Amino acid sequence: MPVLMQGKEHAIGYHAYLKNQNITTCTLKLIRYLFLSVLIFVSLFGKAQLNVDFFRKKGVDELNSKKFTEAIQTFNILVRGRPDLSEPYLLRGRAKLALGDLKGAEFDFTRAIMNDNYNPEAYYYRGVVSSNLFDYFSALEDFSKSLERRPNNPNVLYSRGITKIRMKNFEGAISDFDTLIIYRPDIEQAYLSRAIAKAENDDLQGAIQDCNKAIRLNIYYVDAFVKRGVFYKMMGEYQEAIRDFDQAIKLEANNTLAYFYRAALHINLQDTMAAILDFDRVLALDPYNDLTYYNRGLIKASRKEFRDALTDMDMVLKINPKNIFTWYNRGIINLNLKEYNASIDDFSEAIKLFPDFAAAYMGRASAKQELKDYQGANEDYEYAIAIINLLNDDDFSLLDQKYSADSDYLKRIIEFEADFNSYNILEGRIQYQHVLIELKPNVMIYYYPSEKVILDEKKRGYVYEPLKEFKYNSDLFLLGINSEKVSLSVAEAKMISDQVDSIMYFNPFDADNYFVKGVLNWMLMNYSEAYTSFSRAIELNPDYFEAYFSRATVLFELIELQYSFDYTEPTIFLSADGSALSQNERENKIPDFASVISDYDKAIKLNPNMYFAYFNRANIKNRMLDFEGAIKDYTIAVALNPEFAEAFYNRALTLIYLNRNAEACFDLSSAGELGIVEAYNVIKRYCGK
């Protein structure tokens, strides 16, 4: 028994050692207790490691049951206990995504990739997040990496197709859906999404055929019936559209969009009572739907139910007080009710919101006539005629038909279903009935090939001297300033980004490094990443003018993108079971640009002579309908640089909106002289009469 003897000898020697060291029996017991405690801890820790499967299963069950907050808590245990694993981050990211925590989800998917850079699911879900953060090129890059690791994954092909629809790349979207259908011809969502892309690409017949295929795969697919009904409506095939909306409602009794579209079709079919009943159903399900109140009010007015119509118009204005069409039509209703002073107030409000609204002047003239204010009535009538002349409309026989407030006119107005504010300045545009004139866009700092920077400086006069001293300038690339979008190839952007990353590795506290990263991400349309980089540059250097200037422009683009999505746009948010999550309808209001203005204010305080900052701030104020504030900033810009053509042009358009044409015409002349060719088209419309 040599081993036992050897152990016994070791034990005897150990006790002898303890005795020689004057270790008491109590101390020996303590050591034995501590040794035993360590063994117990190791044993428990080993058992805890075995519980990874338990917590994973618990978290997945919660995720599939849509208990997302509970799932996050469960996955937190795994993340803390095993931060080296990829899957807990991936699963927690999916729960955050389902809750709309995009930045948190993005962090988790990135950590999953760091722990396992082969994980195709992590790239896929991060691509979904990037797409919803408007970082489209990052999304496409992640989708490509996912497909490299797991080719022809249906989810990735589908989400990439949706992203391309968002980018208005309809041909590319159709191609992705084509590929998806080859591998999975049983997915009805693929046919419906391809139908949407085809419809956007002006192929309505192809869109309807794809809806048919989706319905053949799933005869209970409500969205396919609604979309096909919309496409039939666009083609003028009203009976087919009605049948589809009927079927959608039969399958899903609470589908407000199906009721709304069916109501609009009842109007085309001269069945106003049926239309009102459908609008009633919409409002019972969604009592704050201003579009439905508006349309129902128009129908009631056409049926001479003026008191009820007035109530509906009042509701619209409570929800959306900037709706000029509602002010106008409430004026018509009050005119019919012989409430002439109220009618004049309503028409005046419409004119205040849109100074060249000829129909409002005509309506106000009628109300003044009834009050025996013949001079005022004649002035309004003459002004309305002048506006019509300005629009070059020589067919005076159509005057009453086009600008009077009869039921036919009201019926035609009902067809604008998507946008109440079409006569306001929206997204940098001024609209005068059939005339659309664009403001010159914001100026932004770019990093692009040196020869193009030099050419732009010579051609357009875009020069900002401090940029010439920037440390990243080289013979190949320079920082420049431009109002036109400038792009880099992926290879160029990667080369520059790698250089910056290598420098940042050794000096992570240099604000310039983050600034150039922000510029690169801006140029690649990775707006969220650009915003983060500019913010970091500002943290490191609170007086960094160029970072404030650039961050303001990026933030403006982010906010505009958020509000540019139509409520019918497809979404790629996914629930735990793989089904699509519904997207809330976009509120019809002007976004909050206070943070954008704040950054421009700070930039101007740091450099009060930088005229580009005043120009950009003026554009934002225009977007906010602060026209006087915009004019003031354009004026400062041209005072600092009397050859700033775009500032003259944009100030002119703002003045025209405010009906100050005489002043505008001088600015248009200056803009044309300085190279803005479009100025002459505007001069022809507004300065030659």
C-alpha positions, 0 to 999 in steps of 0.5 A, spaced: 500 500 500 505 504 498 500 510 496 497 510 502 503 509 506 506 515 502 499 519 504 500 517 511 507 519 511 505 526 508 500 527 513 505 525 519 510 530 516 504 536 516 502 535 523 509 535 525 510 541 521 504 544 525 507 542 531 513 545 530 510 552 528 506 552 535 499 551 531 494 550 536 488 545 535 483 551 534 487 554 529 488 547 525 480 546 525 480 553 522 484 551 517 480 545 515 474 549 515 477 554 510 479 549 506 472 545 506 469 552 505 473 553 498 471 546 496 464 547 497 465 554 493 468 551 488 463 545 488 457 550 487 461 555 482 461 548 478 454 547 479 452 554 477 456 553 470 451 548 469 446 552 470 447 556 463 442 552 459 437 553 465 437 560 464 438 560 457 432 556 456 428 560 461 430 567 457 428 564 451 421 562 453 420 569 456 422 572 449 417 567 445 412 569 450 413 576 449 415 577 456 421 582 454 423 585 460 423 579 464 427 576 458 432 581 459 433 580 467 434 573 465 439 574 460 443 579 465 444 573 469 448 570 463 451 576 461 454 577 468 456 570 469 459 568 462 461 575 459 465 571 454 459 568 451 456 571 444 449 568 445 446 571 451 448 578 448 444 576 442 438 574 445 438 580 450 439 584 444 433 581 441 429 583 447 431 590 447 429 590 439 422 588 441 422 594 446 424 599 441 431 600 445 435 600 438 441 603 441 441 598 447 440 592 442 446 595 437 450 595 443 448 587 445 449 585 438 456 588 437 458 585 443 455 578 441 460 579 434 466 581 439 465 574 442 464 571 436 465 574 429 462 568 425 455 569 428 451 570 422 445 572 427 448 577 430 450 581 424 443 580 421 440 583 427 445 589 428 443 590 421 436 591 422 437 596 428 442 600 423 436 600 418 431 603 423 437 608 425 437 610 418 444 608 418 443 604 411 450 603 409 452 600 415 445 595 415 447 593 408 454 591 410 452 587 416 446 584 412 452 582 407 456 579 412 451 575 415 449 572 408 457 570 407 456 566 413 449 563 412 448 564 404 441 565 402 438 566 409 431 568 408 430 573 414 436 577 411 434 577 404 427 580 406 430 585 411 435 587 406 430 588 401 426 592 406 432 597 407 433 598 400 425 600 399 427 605 404 433 607 400 428 608 394 432 603 391 426 599 388 430 595 383 435 592 388 429 591 393 425 587 387 432 583 386 432 581 393 425 579 394 426 575 387 432 571 390 428 570 397 422 567 393 427 562 389 429 559 395 423 560 399 417 560 395 412 559 401 413 566 404 407 570 403 410 576 406 416 576 401 410 577 395 407 582 399 413 586 400 415 585 392 408 588 391 410 594 395 417 595 391 413 594 384 408 599 386 413 604 388 416 602 381 410 604 377 408 597 376 401 596 379 399 590 375 406 586 377 404 589 384 397 586 384 400 579 381 404 579 387 398 580 392 395 575 388 400 570 390 401 572 397 393 571 398 394 564 395 399 562 400 395 565 405 387 566 404 387 570 411 393 575 410 389 581 411 395 586 409 395 583 402 387 584 401 388 591 404 394 593 399 391 590 393 385 594 395 390 600 395 393 598 388 386 597 385 384 604 387 390 607 384 388 604 378 381 606 378 378 599 379 373 601 385 369 595 385 375 590 385 378 595 391 371 595 395 371 587 395 378 587 397 377 592 403 370 588 405 374 581 405 380 585 410 374 587 414 371 580 414 378 577 417 380 583 421 374 587 424 378 592 427 382 594 421 382 602 421 386 602 415 381 598 411 375 602 413 378 608 411 380 606 404 373 603 403 370 610 406 374 613 400 371 609 395 364 609 397 365 617 396 367 615 389 361 611 388 357 616 390 355 613 397 356 618 402 352 615 407 356 608 407 362 613 407 360 616 413 359 609 417 366 607 415 369 613 418 365 612 424 368 606 425 375 608 424 374 614 429 370 609 434 377 605 434 382 611 433 378 617 436 384 622 435 385 620 427 385 627 424 385 625 417 378 621 418 375 627 422 377 632 416 374 627 411 368 626 415 366 633 415 367 634 408 362 629 406 357 632 411 358 639 408 357 636 402 350 633 405 349 640 407 349 637 415 353 643 416 353 643 424 355 636 424 361 638 419 363 644 423 364 639 429 368 635 425 372 641 423 373 643 430 376 636 432 381 637 426 384 643 429 384 641 436 389 636 433 392 639 428 391 647 428 396 648 422 391 645 417 390 650 412 385 646 408 381 645 415 381 653 416 378 654 409 373 649 409 370 651 416 370 658 413 365 655 407 361 651 413 360 658 417 358 661 410 353 656 409 351 657 416 350 665 415 356 666 420 359 671 416 364 674 421 366 667 423 367 665 416 371 671 415 376 669 421 377 662 418 378 664 411 383 669 414 387 664 418 387 660 412 390 666 408 395 667 414 398 660 413 398 660 406 398 667 403 397 665 396 391 661 397 386 664 392 380 660 394 380 663 401 380 670 398 374 668 394 371 665 400 372 671 404 370 676 399 363 672 399 363 673 406 364 680 406 359 681 400 354 678 405 356 683 410 355 689 405 363 690 405 363 691 398 370 694 398 373 689 402 369 684 398 372 687 391 379 687 394 379 680 396 376 678 389 381 682 385 387 679 389 384 672 388 384 674 380 391 676 381 394 670 384 390 666 378 393 670 373 400 669 376 399 662 376 399 663 368 392 660 368 388 663 362 382 658 362 377 663 366 371 659 364 374 654 370 374 659 375 368 658 379 369 650 378 376 650 381 376 656 386 368 655 389 366 651 395 361 647 392 360 639 393 364 637 387 370 641 390 370 638 396 369 632 393 376 633 390 379 635 396 378 629 399 383 625 395 389 628 398 389 622 403 396 623 406 398 630 407 394 636 410 400 641 410 401 641 403 401 648 402 406 649 408 413 649 408 415 642 409 422 639 408 425 645 405 420 646 400 415 652 398 409 649 395 404 654 391 398 649 388 402 646 382 408 650 383 414 646 387 420 650 389 426 648 393 430 651 398 438 651 397 440 645 402 444 646 408 452 647 407 456 641 411 463 639 412 466 633 407 472 630 407 473 628 399 479 628 394 483 634 394 482 636 386 474 636 387 475 640 394 479 645 390 475 645 384 469 647 388 472 652 392 474 656 385 467 654 382 462 655 388 466 660 392 465 655 398 471 656 402 472 656 410 480 657 411 481 654 418 479 647 414 486 648 410 490 647 416 486 640 419 491 635 420 488 630 416 489 634 410 493 630 405 495 631 397 489 626 396 484 628 401 482 635 404 476 637 408 472 642 404 465 645 405 459 644 400 452 644 400 451 638 395 452 631 397 459 629 397 460 621 397 466 617 398 467 610 395 467 604 400 474 603 399 476 610 400 472 611 406 475 604 409 482 607 408 481 613 411 477 610 417 483 605 418 488 611 418 484 614 423 483 608 428 490 607 428 491 614 430 486 613 435 489 607 438 495 611 441 491 617 442 484 616 444 483 623 447 484 627 441 477 631 439 480 631 431 480 624 431 472 623 433 471 629 428 473 626 422 470 620 424 464 623 424 465 626 417 466 620 414 460 617 418 456 623 415 458 621 408 456 614 409 449 616 411 451 613 418 447 619 421 447 616 428 454 614 428 456 621 426 452 624 431 456 620 436 462 622 434 461 629 433 458 629 440 465 625 443 469 631 439 465 636 443 466 632 450 473 633 449 473 640 446 467 644 448 469 650 444 470 645 437 466 650 432 466 645 427 463 639 431 457 643 433 456 646 426 457 639 423 453 635 429 447 640 428 446 638 420 447 631 422 441 632 427 437 635 423 437 630 418 436 624 423 430 628 425 427 629 418 428 622 416 424 620 422 418 624 420 419 623 413 416 615 414 409 614 411 405 610 416 404 605 411 411 604 410 413 597 411 417 595 418 423 590 419 422 590 427 421 583 429 418 580 435 421 574 438 416 569 434 419 572 428 412 576 426 412 583 424 411 588 429 406 594 427 409 601 426 405 607 429 403 612 425 407 618 424 404 624 427 402 630 423 406 636 426 413 640 425 418 636 429 422 639 434 428 642 432 430 646 438 437 641 439 439 643 432 438 650 433 442 650 440 448 647 436 448 652 431 447 658 436 453 655 440 457 655 433 455 662 432 457 664 439 464 661 437 465 664 430 460 669 429 463 671 422 462 664 419 456 665 415 455 658 413 452 657 420 447 663 419 445 660 413 444 653 415 440 656 422 436 660 417 434 653 413 432 650 420 428 656 422 424 656 415 423 649 416 420 651 423 415 656 420 419 662 423 420 666 417 422 672 420 427 669 424 430 665 417 430 672 413 434 675 419 439 670 419 439 670 411 441 677 411 446 676 416 449 671 412 449 676 405 452 681 410 458 677 411 459 674 404 455 679 399 457 673 394 453 668 398 448 666 392 444 661 396 443 665 401 440 671 397 436 665 393 433 662 400 431 669 402 427 670 396 423 664 397 422 666 404 419 673 402 415 670 396 412 665 401 410 672 406 407 675 400 413 680 399 414 679 392 418 686 391 423 685 396 424 678 393 425 680 386 431 684 388 434 677 391 432 673 386 436 678 381 442 677 385 442 670 386 441 669 378 447 674 377 451 670 382 450 663 378 443 660 381 440 658 374 433 656 377 432 664 380 430 666 373 425 661 373 422 664 379 423 671 377 418 669 371 413 667 375 413 672 381 416 678 378 414 679 371 407 680 372 
